[in-house]
Amino acid sequence: MSPMIYLAPLQGITDSIYRNLFSSYFTGVDAAVAPFISPTKKMKSDNVQLRELDPDRNTGIPVIPQIMTSNPDDFTALANVLYERGYGTVNWNIGCPFRMVVKKGRGAGMLCHPDRIESFLEKAIPVLKPKLSIKLRTGLKSSDEALRLIPLFNRFDVDELIIHPRTAVQMYEGDVDLDTFERCLHLSKHRVVYNGDIYTIEDFNTLSARFPQIKSWMIGRGLIGNPFLAEKIKFSTEKTRHEKINIIRDFHDHLFDEYSKILSGPAHITNKMKEIWAYMACFFENAEKIRKKINKTHHRDTYIDVVNKFFDELV
């Protein structure tokens, strides 16, 4: 049985345009968790975040919406709207490590408050229509926090736990804590998805050998940097370097065209592409060089010239 691969949510990167085009050019990804929505009581049906999850805009990879809030009423209201739009599962984000989120008691800011999580689940689950997936880290400051939470989660009807084995204060620095992840895995009665630091086939093979019971994997930065990774993991296939470069170039050009339709002003499109290149450049040996050149561009024509020259010199 081949592993299930999720595309992780990257705020500002993996929007509906990116996800749809990714599925057109690359294989191996089974589903994507969308970047989080923060609901409010005044949220309208034409809200820009909700429009991102319009089924007509998500025709490629199957999508799981992600909601980040500490308010169970706001969560269930939005989750049930999404269910009516055809989404059978929603994800609750209690793993976001960014300081402004944590300060508001959302995302990873909830991990050190098991009483709040328990109260949230007690109120939300009885009235929740879609299945519930939870994305978390091993703690805010201490990995012991997740170990205290797993028995709590076991009491509730949860579809799966997506665990990134770092604390929030680590952000994306330092090593993943595989020992704590293993302890969480043994404690959990729910399906567990591994998320964190899968950049190469060797990374995946090492992790899958240590955790043979894990059948689902979430990859974010590793897939943006090497979009052929999921194909390699699932099908053990390998395209030639020339084929890969041509596909990435076509993918890039298509992304640029689609974003150009919705972003106005010369800086908007270049800034958007710079965000993508921050990850995508990792695929190339001279990653830092091309990043620096692209970051110096401020107009679309200059950007196009720099990127075309870069790809032309590769083939």
N, C-alpha and C positions, 0 to 999 in steps of 0.2 A: 504494500500500500504506500503510495507516494505521499510525502508530507504536504500539509496544507500551508500555503504561504499567504500571509496578510501583508499588504502595503501599509506601513505605519502612517499615522497622520503627522504631517509637518506643516505647521501653521505658515501660511503665505506661499507654500510650494505645491502641496498635493491637492489643489482645488479640482473642480469638476473638469476643466479643460485639460489639466495635466493628467488626471486619471484616465479620461477617455482616450487621449492620444497615446498614453503609455500602453493601454491594452491593444491599440492598433499596431504598435511596432514591436512589442515584446511579449513573451509568453511566460507562463509559470506562476503568475499571481492569481490566486483564487478569489480574493476579496480585498477590499480596502476599507479601513476605518477613516472616516472623513475628519478633517480638522474640527475642533470643538465649536459648538454654539453655546453661548451664555444666554439663557432665556431671561426674559423680563415679563412682568405682568402686562406691559403695554405692547408686547411684540405683536406685530400685525402679519397677516398671511403673505404680504409682499415684501417682508423684511429681506434685506440683501443676503443674510445668512441662510434664511429659509429658501430663497430662490436658488441658492447653490445646491440644494437638495431636491429640487424639482426633478421628478423621475425622467422627464424629457431631456434633462441636462446630464443624466447619468445613465448612459446607454452602453457603457463598456464594462469595466470591472464591477461586480456586485458590491454595493456600498452599505456600510453600517454607520449610521449617524452617531456622532459623539456629542454628549451634552455635559457641560461643566457648570455645576451649581451646587450650593449647599442647602437649597430650599427644595424639599420633596414635592411640594405642590407645583412649583414652577417646572420641576423635572417631569412629573407625570403628565402635566398639561401639554407640554411640548412633545413628549414621547408618544402620547396617544394621538396627537395630530400627525406625527410622522408615521405611525402605524396605519392610519387611514390613508396615507399616501403610498402605502405598499411596503413599508420597511418593517420586517418581522423581528428585527433585533435592534436595540439601541445600546450604546456604550456609555457608561458613567465614568467620567475622567476624575479620578482622585490621585493622579500621578503627576500632573503638570508642576514642574519645579520652579517656575519663574516667580521672582520675588513679589511682584505686584499681585499676582494671583494668590500666593501663599498668605500674604498680609491680610487679604480679604477673607481668609478662612476657607478658600476653595482649592480645588486641585489637591496637591500634596499637603496643603495646609490642614486637611481633615485627618491625615493619617495618625496624628498624635491624639486624636479625640475619638476613641472607639465608641463612646457614648453617643456622639453626634451621628456617627455612621450607623449605629444600631437604630437610633430614632428615625433616621432618614429611611432606612430599608423597611422598618415596621410600617411607616406611613405610605411609602411609595409602592411597594410590591403588591399589596392587595388590590390596588386600582390600576396597575400597570398592564397595558394590553400587549405590547411586544415583549420578547424575551430580553433579559438583562445580562449584558456583558459588563465587566468592571475592569478598568485599566488602572493599575497602581504601581507605585514603587515600593521598595522594601521598608521605607519609612521616610519621615521628614529629616530627622537628624540621626536616628538610630535604627538599625535593621531589626531590632527586637520588636519594633512597632508592627511590622507585617506578621510576625509570628503570633502576636496577640490577636491580630485581626482575622487570620484564617479560620480559627474555630468559630468566630462570630459569623463569617460568611457561610460556614457549613450549615448554619441553622436556617438559611434562606434559599429560596428558589432562584438560583443564579445559574445562567447558562455556561459561563466560563470566566476565568480570571486571567487577565493578560498582565504578566508581572515583568517589570524592568528591574533587574537586581542591582540597583543603586539607590542611595538615599537622595532626597531632593537637594540637600546642600551640596552634594557632589556635582549636581547638574549633569554634565556628560564627561566629567573628568575622572581620572583614576580608573581602577579595574572594576569590572562587574563582580558582585559578591555571589559566586556560584554556590558556596556552602550554604548561605542563607536561602538561596533559591531552592536548593535541594531539600532543605528542611520544610520550606513552604509547600513544596510538591508532595512530600510525604504526609503533611498535615491535611491537605485539601481533599475534600470529597468531590470537588468540582473539576471539570476539565481545565487544565492549565496551559496557557500559551506562553512560550518564552519570547522575550523581546530584549534586544540589547547587544551591540557590538558584533553583528554578523556582517563582515565585509568581504569575506572570501569563502570559497568552497571548503578550504581547510578549517576556517572558523566553524562552519556549519557541521562538518564531519566530527570535529572535536566535541562540540556540544551534543550532537545527536548520539555519539558514543557514550557520553557520560549520562545523558538523560534519554534512554531508549523509549521510555513511556511517553515522552512528548511527541505528539503527532502534528501539532500546529505551531507555526513560528511566525513572528512579526518582524519585518525588516523595514527600516526607514532609510537612514543615511546610506547604508550599504547598497540599497537598491537604486537610490538616486545617483549615487556615484558609479555604480556598475549595474545598469538595467538588465544585463544578461545573467545576473546571478541566480534569479529564481529559475530560469530555464536550465541552468547548469545543475542546480540542486535537484530539480524534479525529474529531468529527462537525461541528465548526464551528457548533454550535447554541447558542442563547442563550435562556434562559427569562426571563420578565419578573421585575422585582424582587419583585413581590407573590408570584409563584409560588415563587421561591427562598426567601423568608422563611418561607412556609408549610411548605415541604419541610424546611427546617432545623429549624423548630419541632417538626414531627412526629418527625423523626429524634432530636432532643434528648430529647423526651418518652419515646420508645421506649427510648433508651439509659438514661434515668433509671429507668424501670420495670424493665428487665432487671438493672441493677446493684443496684437495691433488693432484688431477690430473693436476692442472694448476699452483700451487705455488711450487717453488723449494726452497730447503734450509730449515733446521729445524726450523728456527725462523719465516719464512714467514707464514706457516700454523698456528702456535700457535698465532702469532700476529693477524692474521685474526679472529681466533676464540675468542680471547680476546675482540676484538671490539664487536662481537655479544653478548658475555656473559655480557658485560657492561650493556646491556638492558635486555637480556633474564633472567639473574639471579633474576630480580625483581619478577618473577613468584613464587619464592621459599621463604619460611619464613627466611631461613638463607642466604639471598642474599649476604650480605657483606662478610660472611665467605668463601663462594665458590668463590666469585670474587678474594679475596686475595690469595687463594690457586692457582687458575688458573693463576693469574698474576705473580706468582713466577716460573711458568714453562717456559722453554726455548727450550725444545726438544719435539718432537711429542710423543715419548714413555712415557715420564713423564706426559705429558698432558693427554694422553689416560688413564693412570693409575689413575690420580686424578679424572677425569670425571667419569670413570667407578665406582670407589669407591663411589663417591657422589651419583650416581643414584642407585647403589646397596643398599645403606643405606636408601634410600627413600621408597623402596618397601618391 
